[in-house]
Amino acid sequence: MERKDMNINSKPEDVVFHPAKRISSIGVSEILKIGAKAQALKREGRPVIILGAGEPDFDTPDHIKEAAWKAMQAGQTKYTALDGTPELKAAIRDKFSRENGVDYALDEITVATGAKQILFNAMMATLDPGDEVIIPTPYWTSYSDIVQIAEATPVLIACNAEAGFRLQAAQLEAAIAPKTRWVILNSPSNPSGAGYRAEDYRPLLDVLMKHPHVWLLVDDMYEHIVYDGFEFVTPAALEPRLKNRILTVNGVSKAYAMTGWRIGYAGGPRELIKAMAVVQSQATSCPSSISQAASVAALNGPQDFLVERKASFQRRRDLVVAGLNAIEGLDCRVPEGAFYTFSGCAGVLGKSTPSGKRLETDTDFCAYLLEDANVAVVPGSAFGLSPFFRISYASAESELKEALTRIADACAKLV
């Protein structure tokens, strides 16, 4: 039978790819673009220092790797339960109870291939076109992109340095609308390192108590990387009356240096967890069986190394903050946690480089640092707030010192 709609004379070059509308406004991450350019310059022989990595520079502890090996030797290489083995869910349940004071049943816990998939599952399971999700900026870029893929609308709320890069209750109240489904909070934050103490969360939770249609997703990924006596708290523990509207997200990537193992998890209301499982069942199915076995060892095993690693990060934080604040035109707030600084660079904008280019934006400034100083950092615009730039200090102290020297020299050349 002849196909009426087929052009038998069409050539390969005539074929046009049409991406789905849901991804039309989403591009490749600015962070990935900068990293790719920096790596290309390194391959050309340039001595580029890359301070954009969002992962610890430590290795996964040996006892965790040993658990993975034992799991392989025991034949634990098959499919597991869809959203987590009973053993891992039990370890997560115990972790939430022991460290956070929050109790979840096993069927209120989900495990996925990284915390990003947890976020994706939650948004895809709950959002319809026209729904809104409130996201304070600066923010991890995947938050808004995932919301858009789910065909909803991210509502970005700028949180300035004077407020500690933290969302304020009045801002939240003003942003809530009939179509608001979620608020996303991240403490400590990527990219700012800002942390919410109990007294910071309390006014926000009071606002949410007045709006029963709004749910809260909290990203606690950097929970164990906090400094100066900062007392971490998660909202479900602070306000139990909201627990049935809170999804508490965490994972093993940052604390246990397991970014490549790809295990994220969450605790939340039973019906939400079931809906998220539906999404996951048609995406990846179960997470890696070996990674799950390793994660059981991470959560149940020795935790003393976390203190040592946190101390190492704090030394590097102090080094970078002091170094940046010594440079004229830069202004760096001391972060409460994570391994990032988010420094203001308004004082260098409007100046010109030795080649005569005028720096108009934080993107211009970061491009200048890469080209002139061979230092790769990420502009605040990539995280929804300018004029700032993010440094990841999860690098060797010697590299950080050299990078700070180069940044200072580059800033001194501006006129």
C-alpha positions as MATLAB code, in Angstrom:
seq = 'MERKDMNINSKPEDVVFHPAKRISSIGVSEILKIGAKAQALKREGRPVIILGAGEPDFDTPDHIKEAAWKAMQAGQTKYTALDGTPELKAAIRDKFSRENGVDYALDEITVATGAKQILFNAMMATLDPGDEVIIPTPYWTSYSDIVQIAEATPVLIACNAEAGFRLQAAQLEAAIAPKTRWVILNSPSNPSGAGYRAEDYRPLLDVLMKHPHVWLLVDDMYEHIVYDGFEFVTPAALEPRLKNRILTVNGVSKAYAMTGWRIGYAGGPRELIKAMAVVQSQATSCPSSISQAASVAALNGPQDFLVERKASFQRRRDLVVAGLNAIEGLDCRVPEGAFYTFSGCAGVLGKSTPSGKRLETDTDFCAYLLEDANVAVVPGSAFGLSPFFRISYASAESELKEALTRIADACAKLV';
ca = [
       0.000    0.000    0.000;
       1.342    3.403   -0.963;
       1.991    5.857    1.888;
       0.509    9.228    0.878;
       2.438   11.139    3.562;
       5.912    9.870    2.619;
       8.248   11.903    0.432;
      10.383    9.270   -1.248;
      12.676   11.960   -2.592;
      13.580   13.377    0.827;
      17.257   13.481    1.718;
      18.855   13.011    5.154;
      19.795   16.702    5.260;
      16.116   17.610    4.796;
      15.122   15.995    8.080;
      14.501   18.567   10.818;
      14.490   17.579   14.475;
      11.730   19.189   16.534;
      12.319   19.030   20.305;
       9.345   18.837   22.623;
       7.985   22.157   23.829;
       8.542   21.093   27.436;
      12.312   21.372   26.970;
      12.379   24.264   24.511;
      13.397   26.811   27.145;
      15.936   24.558   28.853;
      19.511   24.659   27.659;
      22.725   22.951   28.677;
      23.734   24.029   32.154;
      26.013   27.086   32.288;
      28.070   25.150   34.829;
      28.639   22.343   32.328;
      29.488   24.833   29.571;
      32.119   26.529   31.726;
      33.524   23.190   32.815;
      33.735   21.973   29.222;
      35.524   25.138   28.110;
      37.936   24.928   31.025;
      38.721   21.299   30.254;
      39.308   22.186   26.594;
      41.779   24.882   27.644;
      43.562   22.386   29.893;
      43.903   19.978   26.972;
      45.535   22.820   25.047;
      48.134   23.068   27.795;
      46.707   26.015   29.744;
      47.193   25.743   33.565;
      43.499   26.135   34.324;
      42.267   25.698   37.892;
      38.648   24.546   37.860;
      36.643   25.597   40.934;
      33.241   24.574   39.665;
      32.962   20.986   40.857;
      29.905   20.169   42.949;
      31.398   17.116   44.617;
      33.812   16.369   47.469;
      37.460   15.798   46.616;
      37.622   12.872   49.076;
      37.267    9.234   48.055;
      34.411    6.982   49.137;
      35.416    5.420   52.496;
      36.881    1.931   52.279;
      34.219    0.230   54.396;
      31.568    1.383   51.925;
      33.514    0.081   48.938;
      34.057   -3.186   50.796;
      30.306   -3.549   51.307;
      29.770   -3.108   47.576;
      32.373   -5.783   46.836;
      30.770   -8.206   49.269;
      27.359   -7.581   47.707;
      28.739   -8.429   44.265;
      30.420  -11.551   45.580;
      27.132  -12.589   47.205;
      25.331  -12.290   43.885;
      23.316   -9.169   44.745;
      23.419   -8.113   41.112;
      19.759   -8.493   40.147;
      16.800   -6.133   40.087;
      15.693   -5.005   43.534;
      12.382   -3.688   44.811;
      11.286   -0.737   42.699;
      12.077    2.115   45.082;
      14.657    0.621   47.406;
      15.609   -2.621   49.122;
      14.064   -3.310   52.536;
      17.571   -3.181   54.021;
      18.300    0.279   52.648;
      14.863    1.608   53.556;
      15.413    0.362   57.106;
      18.789    2.116   57.228;
      17.168    5.342   55.969;
      14.342    5.023   58.494;
      16.885    4.639   61.289;
      18.938    7.558   59.987;
      15.922    9.882   59.923;
      14.991    8.846   63.455;
      18.521    8.929   64.883;
      19.823   12.115   63.274;
      16.714   14.156   62.518;
      14.086   13.098   65.025;
      11.596   12.244   62.284;
       9.830    8.871   62.090;
       8.885    7.342   58.744;
       7.428    3.916   57.999;
       9.167    1.913   55.282;
       6.375    2.672   52.817;
       6.932    6.388   53.469;
      10.499    6.136   52.149;
      11.688    6.087   48.541;
      15.111    5.465   46.996;
      16.129    6.605   43.515;
      19.116    7.019   41.224;
      20.323   10.206   42.898;
      18.459   12.991   44.659;
      17.850   14.619   41.279;
      15.610   11.711   40.339;
      13.776   12.105   43.654;
      13.030   15.708   42.709;
      12.027   14.695   39.189;
       9.711   11.961   40.453;
       8.051   14.317   42.922;
       7.432   17.063   40.378;
       6.230   14.710   37.644;
       3.884   12.971   40.078;
       2.254   16.158   41.367;
       2.404   19.024   38.869;
      -0.008   19.934   36.080;
       0.306   22.712   33.495;
      -0.269   26.061   35.174;
       0.827   24.906   38.627;
       3.487   26.992   40.357;
       6.548   26.117   42.439;
       8.225   28.749   44.607;
      12.030   28.616   44.438;
      14.264   31.058   46.339;
      17.322   32.270   44.433;
      20.212   31.700   44.295;
      19.208   28.126   43.611;
      20.467   24.833   42.224;
      19.572   25.147   38.568;
      17.926   21.728   38.287;
      15.054   22.866   40.512;
      13.545   25.202   37.942;
      14.416   23.031   34.956;
      12.658   20.011   36.447;
       9.607   22.124   37.234;
       9.504   23.291   33.606;
       9.888   19.752   32.266;
       6.837   18.900   34.377;
       5.079   21.732   32.471;
       4.618   23.884   35.560;
       5.910   27.366   36.325;
       8.879   28.142   38.580;
       8.309   31.294   40.650;
      11.779   32.622   41.458;
      12.175   34.790   44.575;
      15.458   36.715   44.883;
      17.043   36.408   48.335;
      19.795   38.937   48.826;
      23.051   38.707   50.754;
      21.749   41.050   53.457;
      19.124   38.411   54.315;
      21.786   35.704   54.286;
      20.474   34.442   50.931;
      17.492   33.071   52.884;
      13.818   33.334   51.967;
      11.861   35.645   54.251;
       8.322   35.005   55.500;
       6.917   38.150   53.870;
       8.376   37.094   50.512;
       6.853   33.636   50.829;
       3.441   34.991   51.813;
       3.444   37.383   48.850;
       4.416   34.642   46.391;
       1.797   32.063   47.369;
      -1.101   31.893   44.916;
      -4.027   29.524   44.319;
      -1.885   27.581   41.810;
       1.092   27.188   44.161;
       1.822   23.492   44.736;
       5.312   23.459   46.225;
       7.996   25.518   47.908;
      11.562   24.204   47.530;
      14.133   24.988   50.234;
      17.759   23.845   50.357;
      19.814   24.041   53.561;
      22.755   24.338   53.506;
      22.452   25.727   50.033;
      24.105   25.087   46.734;
      25.330   27.634   45.589;
      25.410   30.044   48.540;
      26.222   27.784   51.483;
      23.447   29.545   53.403;
      21.806   27.504   56.139;
      18.385   27.802   57.783;
      18.425   27.552   61.558;
      15.280   26.723   63.517;
      14.603   30.422   64.000;
      14.939   30.992   60.225;
      12.547   28.173   59.356;
       9.928   29.009   61.994;
       8.376   32.074   60.268;
       8.280   30.232   56.943;
       6.559   27.218   58.469;
       4.041   29.518   60.146;
       3.168   30.897   56.696;
       2.762   27.389   55.276;
       0.454   26.444   58.134;
      -1.992   29.023   56.761;
      -1.929   27.580   53.229;
      -2.873   23.881   53.281;
      -2.674   23.544   49.488;
       1.081   24.271   49.494;
       3.608   21.481   50.064;
       7.264   21.813   51.056;
      10.218   19.998   49.496;
      13.389   20.321   51.570;
      16.756   19.361   50.129;
      19.022   18.365   53.040;
      21.880   17.005   50.925;
      24.588   19.046   52.680;
      23.284   18.292   56.181;
      26.609   16.984   57.506;
      28.764   19.768   56.057;
      28.063   22.662   58.463;
      30.399   24.927   60.411;
      30.863   27.140   63.474;
      28.444   25.202   65.656;
      25.568   25.539   63.187;
      22.730   23.313   64.410;
      21.102   21.565   61.481;
      17.358   20.993   61.671;
      14.871   19.706   59.124;
      11.339   21.175   58.923;
       9.431   17.908   59.463;
      11.045   17.664   62.897;
      10.545   21.332   63.675;
       6.839   21.394   62.770;
       5.255   17.903   62.948;
       1.865   19.336   61.961;
       3.308   19.914   58.476;
       4.876   16.455   58.152;
       2.032   15.238   55.922;
       2.921   18.014   53.433;
       6.712   17.739   53.516;
       9.039   15.691   51.322;
      12.445   15.447   53.037;
      15.129   14.780   50.423;
      18.653   13.576   51.127;
      21.298   11.232   49.757;
      24.749    9.768   50.204;
      26.549   11.800   47.524;
      28.035   14.682   49.496;
      28.562   13.462   53.063;
      29.956   10.079   52.026;
      31.701   11.212   48.811;
      29.501    8.891   46.740;
      28.464   11.168   43.867;
      29.088    8.453   41.269;
      27.147    5.784   43.152;
      23.913    7.668   42.396;
      21.695    7.073   45.428;
      19.201    9.638   46.684;
      16.341    9.076   49.071;
      13.391   10.812   50.666;
      10.763   10.473   53.345;
       7.245   11.770   52.881;
       3.509   11.073   52.939;
       2.605    7.551   51.858;
       0.382    8.591   48.933;
       3.074   10.885   47.529;
       5.686    8.134   47.800;
       3.352    5.743   45.926;
       2.791    8.304   43.165;
       6.540    8.885   42.832;
       7.039    5.127   42.477;
       4.712    5.153   39.475;
       6.946    7.688   37.736;
      10.106    5.798   38.627;
       8.652    2.507   37.423;
       8.450    3.911   33.896;
      11.801    5.715   33.990;
      14.657    3.758   35.555;
      12.977    1.120   37.706;
      15.161    0.265   40.704;
      18.455    1.988   41.560;
      21.670   -0.032   41.272;
      21.623   -3.014   43.609;
      25.338   -2.599   44.369;
      24.988    1.108   45.132;
      22.122    0.334   47.475;
      24.221   -2.203   49.381;
      27.015    0.347   49.658;
      24.572    2.950   50.926;
      23.416    0.644   53.715;
      27.032    0.514   54.890;
      27.320    4.295   54.592;
      24.280    4.994   56.746;
      24.793    2.191   59.281;
      28.582    2.228   59.469;
      31.173    4.457   61.176;
      30.440    8.174   61.002;
      33.564    9.564   62.698;
      35.269   10.453   59.399;
      32.508   13.006   58.745;
      33.936   15.205   61.521;
      37.436   15.091   60.044;
      36.222   15.898   56.543;
      34.039   18.727   57.788;
      37.050   20.251   59.567;
      39.038   20.064   56.325;
      36.257   21.830   54.418;
      36.021   24.519   57.106;
      39.758   25.295   56.833;
      39.344   25.707   53.101;
      36.200   27.803   53.514;
      38.055   30.179   55.842;
      40.974   30.388   53.425;
      38.754   31.259   50.459;
      36.493   33.728   52.289;
      39.474   35.612   53.705;
      41.228   35.619   50.348;
      38.227   36.944   48.453;
      37.445   39.633   51.003;
      41.023   40.886   50.720;
      40.454   41.682   47.035;
      39.125   45.152   46.270;
      35.727   44.987   44.576;
      34.756   41.563   45.933;
      32.530   40.898   48.939;
      32.124   37.355   50.273;
      29.669   36.332   52.967;
      30.758   33.535   55.330;
      28.642   30.466   54.431;
      27.147   28.266   57.139;
      27.697   25.038   55.249;
      28.248   23.065   52.014;
      31.535   23.679   50.180;
      30.785   26.804   48.169;
      31.304   30.534   48.494;
      28.951   32.928   46.721;
      30.830   36.184   46.448;
      29.544   39.550   45.292;
      31.457   41.151   42.430;
      29.516   44.395   41.945;
      32.654   46.346   42.844;
      34.509   45.238   39.717;
      31.668   45.728   37.242;
      31.971   48.788   35.085;
      35.739   48.398   34.966;
      37.721   47.406   31.898;
      40.148   44.555   31.295;
      43.689   45.116   29.955;
      42.335   44.336   26.471;
      39.753   47.109   26.821;
      36.639   45.000   27.355;
      34.214   46.542   29.817;
      32.847   44.139   32.433;
      29.091   44.607   32.506;
      27.894   41.408   34.206;
      29.068   38.628   36.497;
      29.226   36.427   33.397;
      31.709   38.894   31.871;
      33.779   38.812   35.056;
      33.900   35.007   35.171;
      34.829   34.852   31.479;
      37.650   37.313   32.191;
      38.962   35.181   35.074;
      39.022   32.124   32.829;
      40.744   33.862   29.927;
      43.164   36.063   31.874;
      43.766   34.169   35.121;
      43.090   30.581   34.068;
      40.563   30.178   36.892;
      37.136   28.676   36.163;
      34.305   29.830   38.435;
      30.548   30.052   37.836;
      28.596   33.332   37.545;
      25.689   33.987   39.870;
      23.416   34.428   36.848;
      23.605   30.645   36.384;
      21.955   30.330   39.810;
      19.368   33.044   39.333;
      21.063   35.892   41.248;
      23.567   38.504   40.063;
      26.143   39.972   40.400;
      27.862   37.108   42.209;
      30.089   34.146   41.438;
      30.382   30.694   42.970;
      33.593   28.981   43.984;
      33.662   25.334   45.004;
      36.416   24.961   47.580;
      36.367   21.166   47.347;
      39.902   21.355   45.966;
      43.406   21.096   47.388;
      44.487   24.040   49.562;
      47.479   24.624   47.299;
      45.152   25.006   44.306;
      42.868   27.345   46.226;
      45.788   29.554   47.270;
      47.051   29.740   43.709;
      43.555   30.504   42.391;
      43.106   33.324   44.922;
      46.456   34.823   43.911;
      45.435   34.703   40.254;
      42.021   36.262   40.962;
      43.643   39.049   42.980;
      46.152   39.749   40.210;
      43.398   39.781   37.571;
      41.279   42.207   39.614;
      44.292   44.473   40.128;
      44.648   44.809   36.354;
      41.127   46.217   35.953;
      40.770   49.954   35.354;
];
